[in-house]
């Protein structure tokens, strides 16, 4: 099973659910494409006023579906296509959404999960939620635009620790870093998310959309835009080395070790 992104709507609220059991809702390639489609459809809706995104069965999203990685990550072209089109396509569709997006975060919020959460406007988490991006254990870096996105929302110091020492953070620590709006007891999280969505839907929908457009313009990081422009120019000049690590020995070793359930030998 490749997992799926579920969409339900009621009373002006779109409920998006990340579903991939028993992999703690890890994102497959199919799911990234579905995420893009779901948010593009939400953006086109005139009836919806708010989006709530959550994971299924007590976890938000544990990262990417590593079982797929050997099929495409070791070729530079397919690795680039994955990050620049599939992953960023899903994230960009969320960033382009004019409806307020509320994240309901429980359990694991790792890698792809923290990238998805970084696209949300209001983030509520259970006290038991855990956050990180320990992909250095798998032998590869975070793609530049994805790292810029998370750094903008969680702060450079937090992202440095996540990427350079594979640090895992508690919900209280992420609230202290300014990433989370509120941290609640597990039994209170769903009710507070529902109350937040109701407060949003009671307000003027046009004002919300215009505010989202203004906030998006204010938040657009110059570094991210410069990096994207540089990457485009570099690709045109055929000198971009962003994904040149695709066939490297440590990239292969990190993924293979995970699949074989052993410690990697870097």
C-alpha positions as CSV (number, residue, x, y, z in Angstrom):
1,X,0.0,0.0,0.0
2,X,1.3,3.4,-1.0
3,X,-0.8,5.4,1.5
4,X,-3.1,8.3,0.5
5,X,-4.1,11.9,1.3
6,X,-7.8,11.9,2.4
7,X,-10.0,14.9,2.0
8,X,-13.3,15.5,3.7
9,X,-15.2,18.8,4.1
10,X,-18.0,19.9,6.5
11,X,-19.3,23.3,7.4
12,X,-16.7,25.2,5.5
13,X,-13.8,23.2,6.9
14,X,-11.6,20.9,4.7
15,X,-10.1,18.0,6.7
16,X,-7.0,16.7,5.1
17,X,-5.7,13.4,6.6
18,X,-2.2,11.9,6.0
19,X,-2.8,8.2,5.9
20,X,-0.1,5.5,5.5
21,X,-0.3,2.7,8.1
22,X,1.6,1.0,9.5
23,X,4.4,3.4,8.5
24,X,3.4,6.2,10.8
25,X,2.0,8.1,7.8
26,X,5.3,8.3,5.9
27,X,4.9,10.2,2.6
28,X,5.2,8.0,-0.5
29,X,5.7,9.5,-4.0
30,X,2.0,9.0,-4.7
31,X,1.1,10.9,-1.6
32,X,3.2,13.9,-2.5
33,X,1.3,14.1,-5.8
34,X,-2.0,13.7,-4.1
35,X,-1.1,16.4,-1.6
36,X,-0.6,18.8,-4.4
37,X,-3.9,17.9,-6.1
38,X,-5.8,18.1,-2.9
39,X,-4.6,21.6,-2.0
40,X,-5.1,22.8,-5.6
41,X,-8.7,21.6,-5.3
42,X,-9.1,23.3,-2.0
43,X,-7.7,26.6,-3.4
44,X,-10.4,26.5,-6.1
45,X,-13.3,26.0,-3.7
46,X,-15.5,29.0,-3.0
47,X,-17.3,27.3,-0.1
48,X,-14.4,26.3,2.1
49,X,-13.0,28.7,4.8
50,X,-10.4,26.7,6.7
51,X,-8.2,23.6,6.3
52,X,-7.2,21.2,9.1
53,X,-4.4,18.8,8.3
54,X,-3.6,15.8,10.6
55,X,-2.2,12.4,10.5
56,X,-4.1,9.1,11.0
57,X,-3.9,7.0,14.2
58,X,-1.9,9.2,16.5
59,X,1.0,10.3,14.3
60,X,1.3,13.3,12.0
61,X,4.0,12.1,9.5
62,X,7.1,10.2,10.2
63,X,9.0,11.4,7.1
64,X,9.4,9.8,3.7
65,X,8.6,6.2,2.7
66,X,12.2,4.9,2.7
67,X,11.1,1.6,1.2
68,X,10.7,3.4,-2.2
69,X,14.1,5.2,-2.1
70,X,16.2,2.6,-3.8
71,X,14.0,2.9,-6.9
72,X,14.9,6.5,-7.7
73,X,17.3,8.2,-5.2
74,X,20.5,6.9,-6.7
75,X,20.1,8.6,-10.1
76,X,20.7,12.4,-10.1
77,X,17.9,13.2,-12.6
78,X,15.2,11.2,-10.8
79,X,16.3,12.5,-7.4
80,X,16.1,16.1,-8.7
81,X,12.6,15.4,-10.1
82,X,11.4,13.9,-6.8
83,X,12.5,16.9,-4.7
84,X,11.9,19.8,-7.2
85,X,8.6,18.5,-8.7
86,X,6.9,15.9,-6.4
87,X,7.9,17.1,-2.9
88,X,8.1,20.8,-3.7
89,X,4.9,20.6,-5.8
90,X,3.0,19.4,-2.8
91,X,4.6,21.9,-0.4
92,X,4.1,24.8,-2.9
93,X,0.4,23.9,-3.3
94,X,0.0,24.3,0.5
95,X,2.0,27.5,0.5
96,X,-0.2,28.9,-2.3
97,X,-3.4,28.1,-0.5
98,X,-5.4,31.2,0.5
99,X,-7.3,29.5,3.2
100,X,-6.0,29.4,6.8
101,X,-4.3,26.0,7.5
102,X,-4.3,24.5,11.0
103,X,-2.0,21.6,11.8
104,X,-3.1,19.0,14.3
105,X,0.2,17.4,15.3
106,X,0.5,14.2,17.3
107,X,3.3,11.6,17.7
108,X,6.0,11.7,15.0
109,X,6.5,14.9,13.0
110,X,9.7,14.1,11.2
111,X,11.4,15.1,7.9
112,X,8.5,15.3,5.4
113,X,6.2,15.9,8.4
114,X,8.0,19.0,9.6
115,X,8.1,20.3,6.1
116,X,4.3,19.9,5.7
117,X,3.8,21.4,9.2
118,X,6.0,24.4,8.1
119,X,3.4,25.2,5.4
120,X,0.6,25.7,8.0
121,X,-0.5,28.9,9.5
122,X,-1.4,27.7,13.0
123,X,0.2,24.7,14.5
124,X,-1.3,22.9,17.6
125,X,0.5,19.9,19.0
126,X,0.1,17.2,21.6
127,X,2.5,17.3,24.5
128,X,3.8,13.9,23.3
129,X,4.6,15.0,19.8
130,X,8.3,14.7,18.6
131,X,10.0,16.8,15.9
132,X,13.1,16.3,13.9
133,X,14.7,15.6,10.5
134,X,17.3,12.9,11.2
135,X,18.1,12.2,7.6
136,X,21.9,12.5,8.1
137,X,21.5,8.9,9.5
138,X,20.3,8.0,6.0
139,X,23.3,9.6,4.3
140,X,21.6,12.5,2.5
141,X,20.9,16.2,3.1
142,X,17.7,18.2,3.1
143,X,16.9,19.7,-0.3
144,X,17.7,23.5,-0.3
145,X,14.2,24.9,-0.7
146,X,12.9,22.5,1.9
147,X,15.6,23.5,4.4
148,X,14.9,27.2,3.7
149,X,11.2,26.6,4.4
150,X,11.8,24.8,7.7
151,X,14.4,27.3,8.8
152,X,12.0,30.2,8.2
153,X,9.4,28.6,10.4
154,X,11.5,26.8,13.1
155,X,14.6,29.0,13.2
156,X,18.1,28.4,11.9
157,X,19.5,27.1,15.3
158,X,16.8,24.5,15.5
159,X,17.3,23.3,11.9
160,X,21.1,23.2,12.4
161,X,20.6,20.8,15.3
162,X,18.0,18.7,13.4
163,X,20.3,18.3,10.4
164,X,23.8,18.3,11.8
165,X,23.3,16.2,15.0
166,X,19.9,14.5,14.2
167,X,18.4,16.2,17.2
168,X,14.8,15.3,18.2
169,X,12.8,18.0,19.9
170,X,9.8,17.9,22.2
171,X,6.6,19.9,21.6
172,X,7.5,22.3,24.4
173,X,10.9,23.0,22.9
174,X,9.3,23.6,19.5
175,X,6.9,26.0,21.1
176,X,9.8,27.8,22.7
177,X,11.4,28.1,19.3
178,X,8.3,29.8,17.9
179,X,7.2,26.8,15.7
180,X,4.0,25.8,17.6
181,X,1.1,28.1,18.5
182,X,-0.2,25.9,21.4
183,X,0.8,22.6,23.1
184,X,-2.0,20.7,24.7
185,X,-2.7,17.5,26.6
186,X,-3.4,14.6,24.2
187,X,-7.0,14.4,25.2
188,X,-7.6,18.1,24.6
189,X,-5.9,18.5,21.2
190,X,-8.7,17.5,18.9
191,X,-11.2,19.7,20.7
192,X,-8.9,22.7,20.5
193,X,-8.3,22.2,16.8
194,X,-12.0,22.0,16.2
195,X,-12.5,25.2,18.3
196,X,-9.8,27.0,16.3
197,X,-11.3,26.0,13.0
198,X,-14.7,27.2,14.2
199,X,-13.2,30.6,15.2
200,X,-11.7,30.9,11.7
201,X,-14.9,30.0,9.8
202,X,-16.9,32.5,11.8
203,X,-14.7,35.3,10.4
204,X,-14.9,37.1,7.0
205,X,-13.7,34.6,4.4
206,X,-12.5,37.3,1.9
207,X,-10.5,39.0,4.6
208,X,-8.9,35.6,5.5
209,X,-7.9,35.0,1.8
210,X,-6.5,38.6,1.5
211,X,-4.6,38.3,4.8
212,X,-3.1,35.0,3.6
213,X,-1.9,36.7,0.4
214,X,-0.4,39.6,2.4
215,X,1.3,37.3,4.9
216,X,2.7,35.1,2.1
217,X,4.2,38.2,0.4
218,X,5.7,39.3,3.8
219,X,7.1,35.9,4.6
220,X,8.7,35.1,1.2
221,X,12.3,34.7,2.2
222,X,14.7,36.5,-0.1
223,X,17.3,33.7,0.5
224,X,14.8,31.0,-0.7
225,X,13.9,33.1,-3.8
226,X,17.5,33.8,-4.5
227,X,18.4,30.1,-4.1
228,X,15.6,29.1,-6.5
229,X,16.7,31.6,-9.1
230,X,20.3,30.5,-8.7
231,X,19.3,26.9,-9.1
232,X,17.3,27.7,-12.3
233,X,20.3,29.6,-13.7
234,X,22.7,26.9,-12.7
235,X,20.6,24.2,-14.3
236,X,20.5,26.3,-17.5
237,X,24.3,26.4,-17.4
238,X,24.4,22.7,-16.6
239,X,26.6,23.3,-13.5
240,X,24.1,22.7,-10.7
241,X,25.5,20.1,-8.3
242,X,22.6,20.1,-5.8
243,X,21.7,16.5,-6.4
244,X,25.1,15.2,-7.5
245,X,25.3,13.1,-4.3
246,X,22.7,10.7,-5.7
247,X,25.1,7.9,-6.5
248,X,27.5,8.5,-3.6
249,X,28.6,5.6,-1.4
250,X,27.3,7.0,1.8
251,X,23.9,7.8,0.3
252,X,23.5,4.2,-0.8
253,X,24.9,2.9,2.5
254,X,22.5,5.1,4.6
255,X,19.4,3.9,2.8
256,X,20.5,0.3,2.5
257,X,21.3,0.1,6.3
258,X,17.9,1.4,7.1
259,X,16.2,-1.1,4.9
260,X,18.4,-3.9,6.4
261,X,17.6,-2.6,10.0
262,X,21.3,-2.1,10.9
263,X,23.6,0.8,11.8
264,X,25.1,2.5,8.8
265,X,28.9,2.4,8.4
266,X,29.8,5.9,7.1
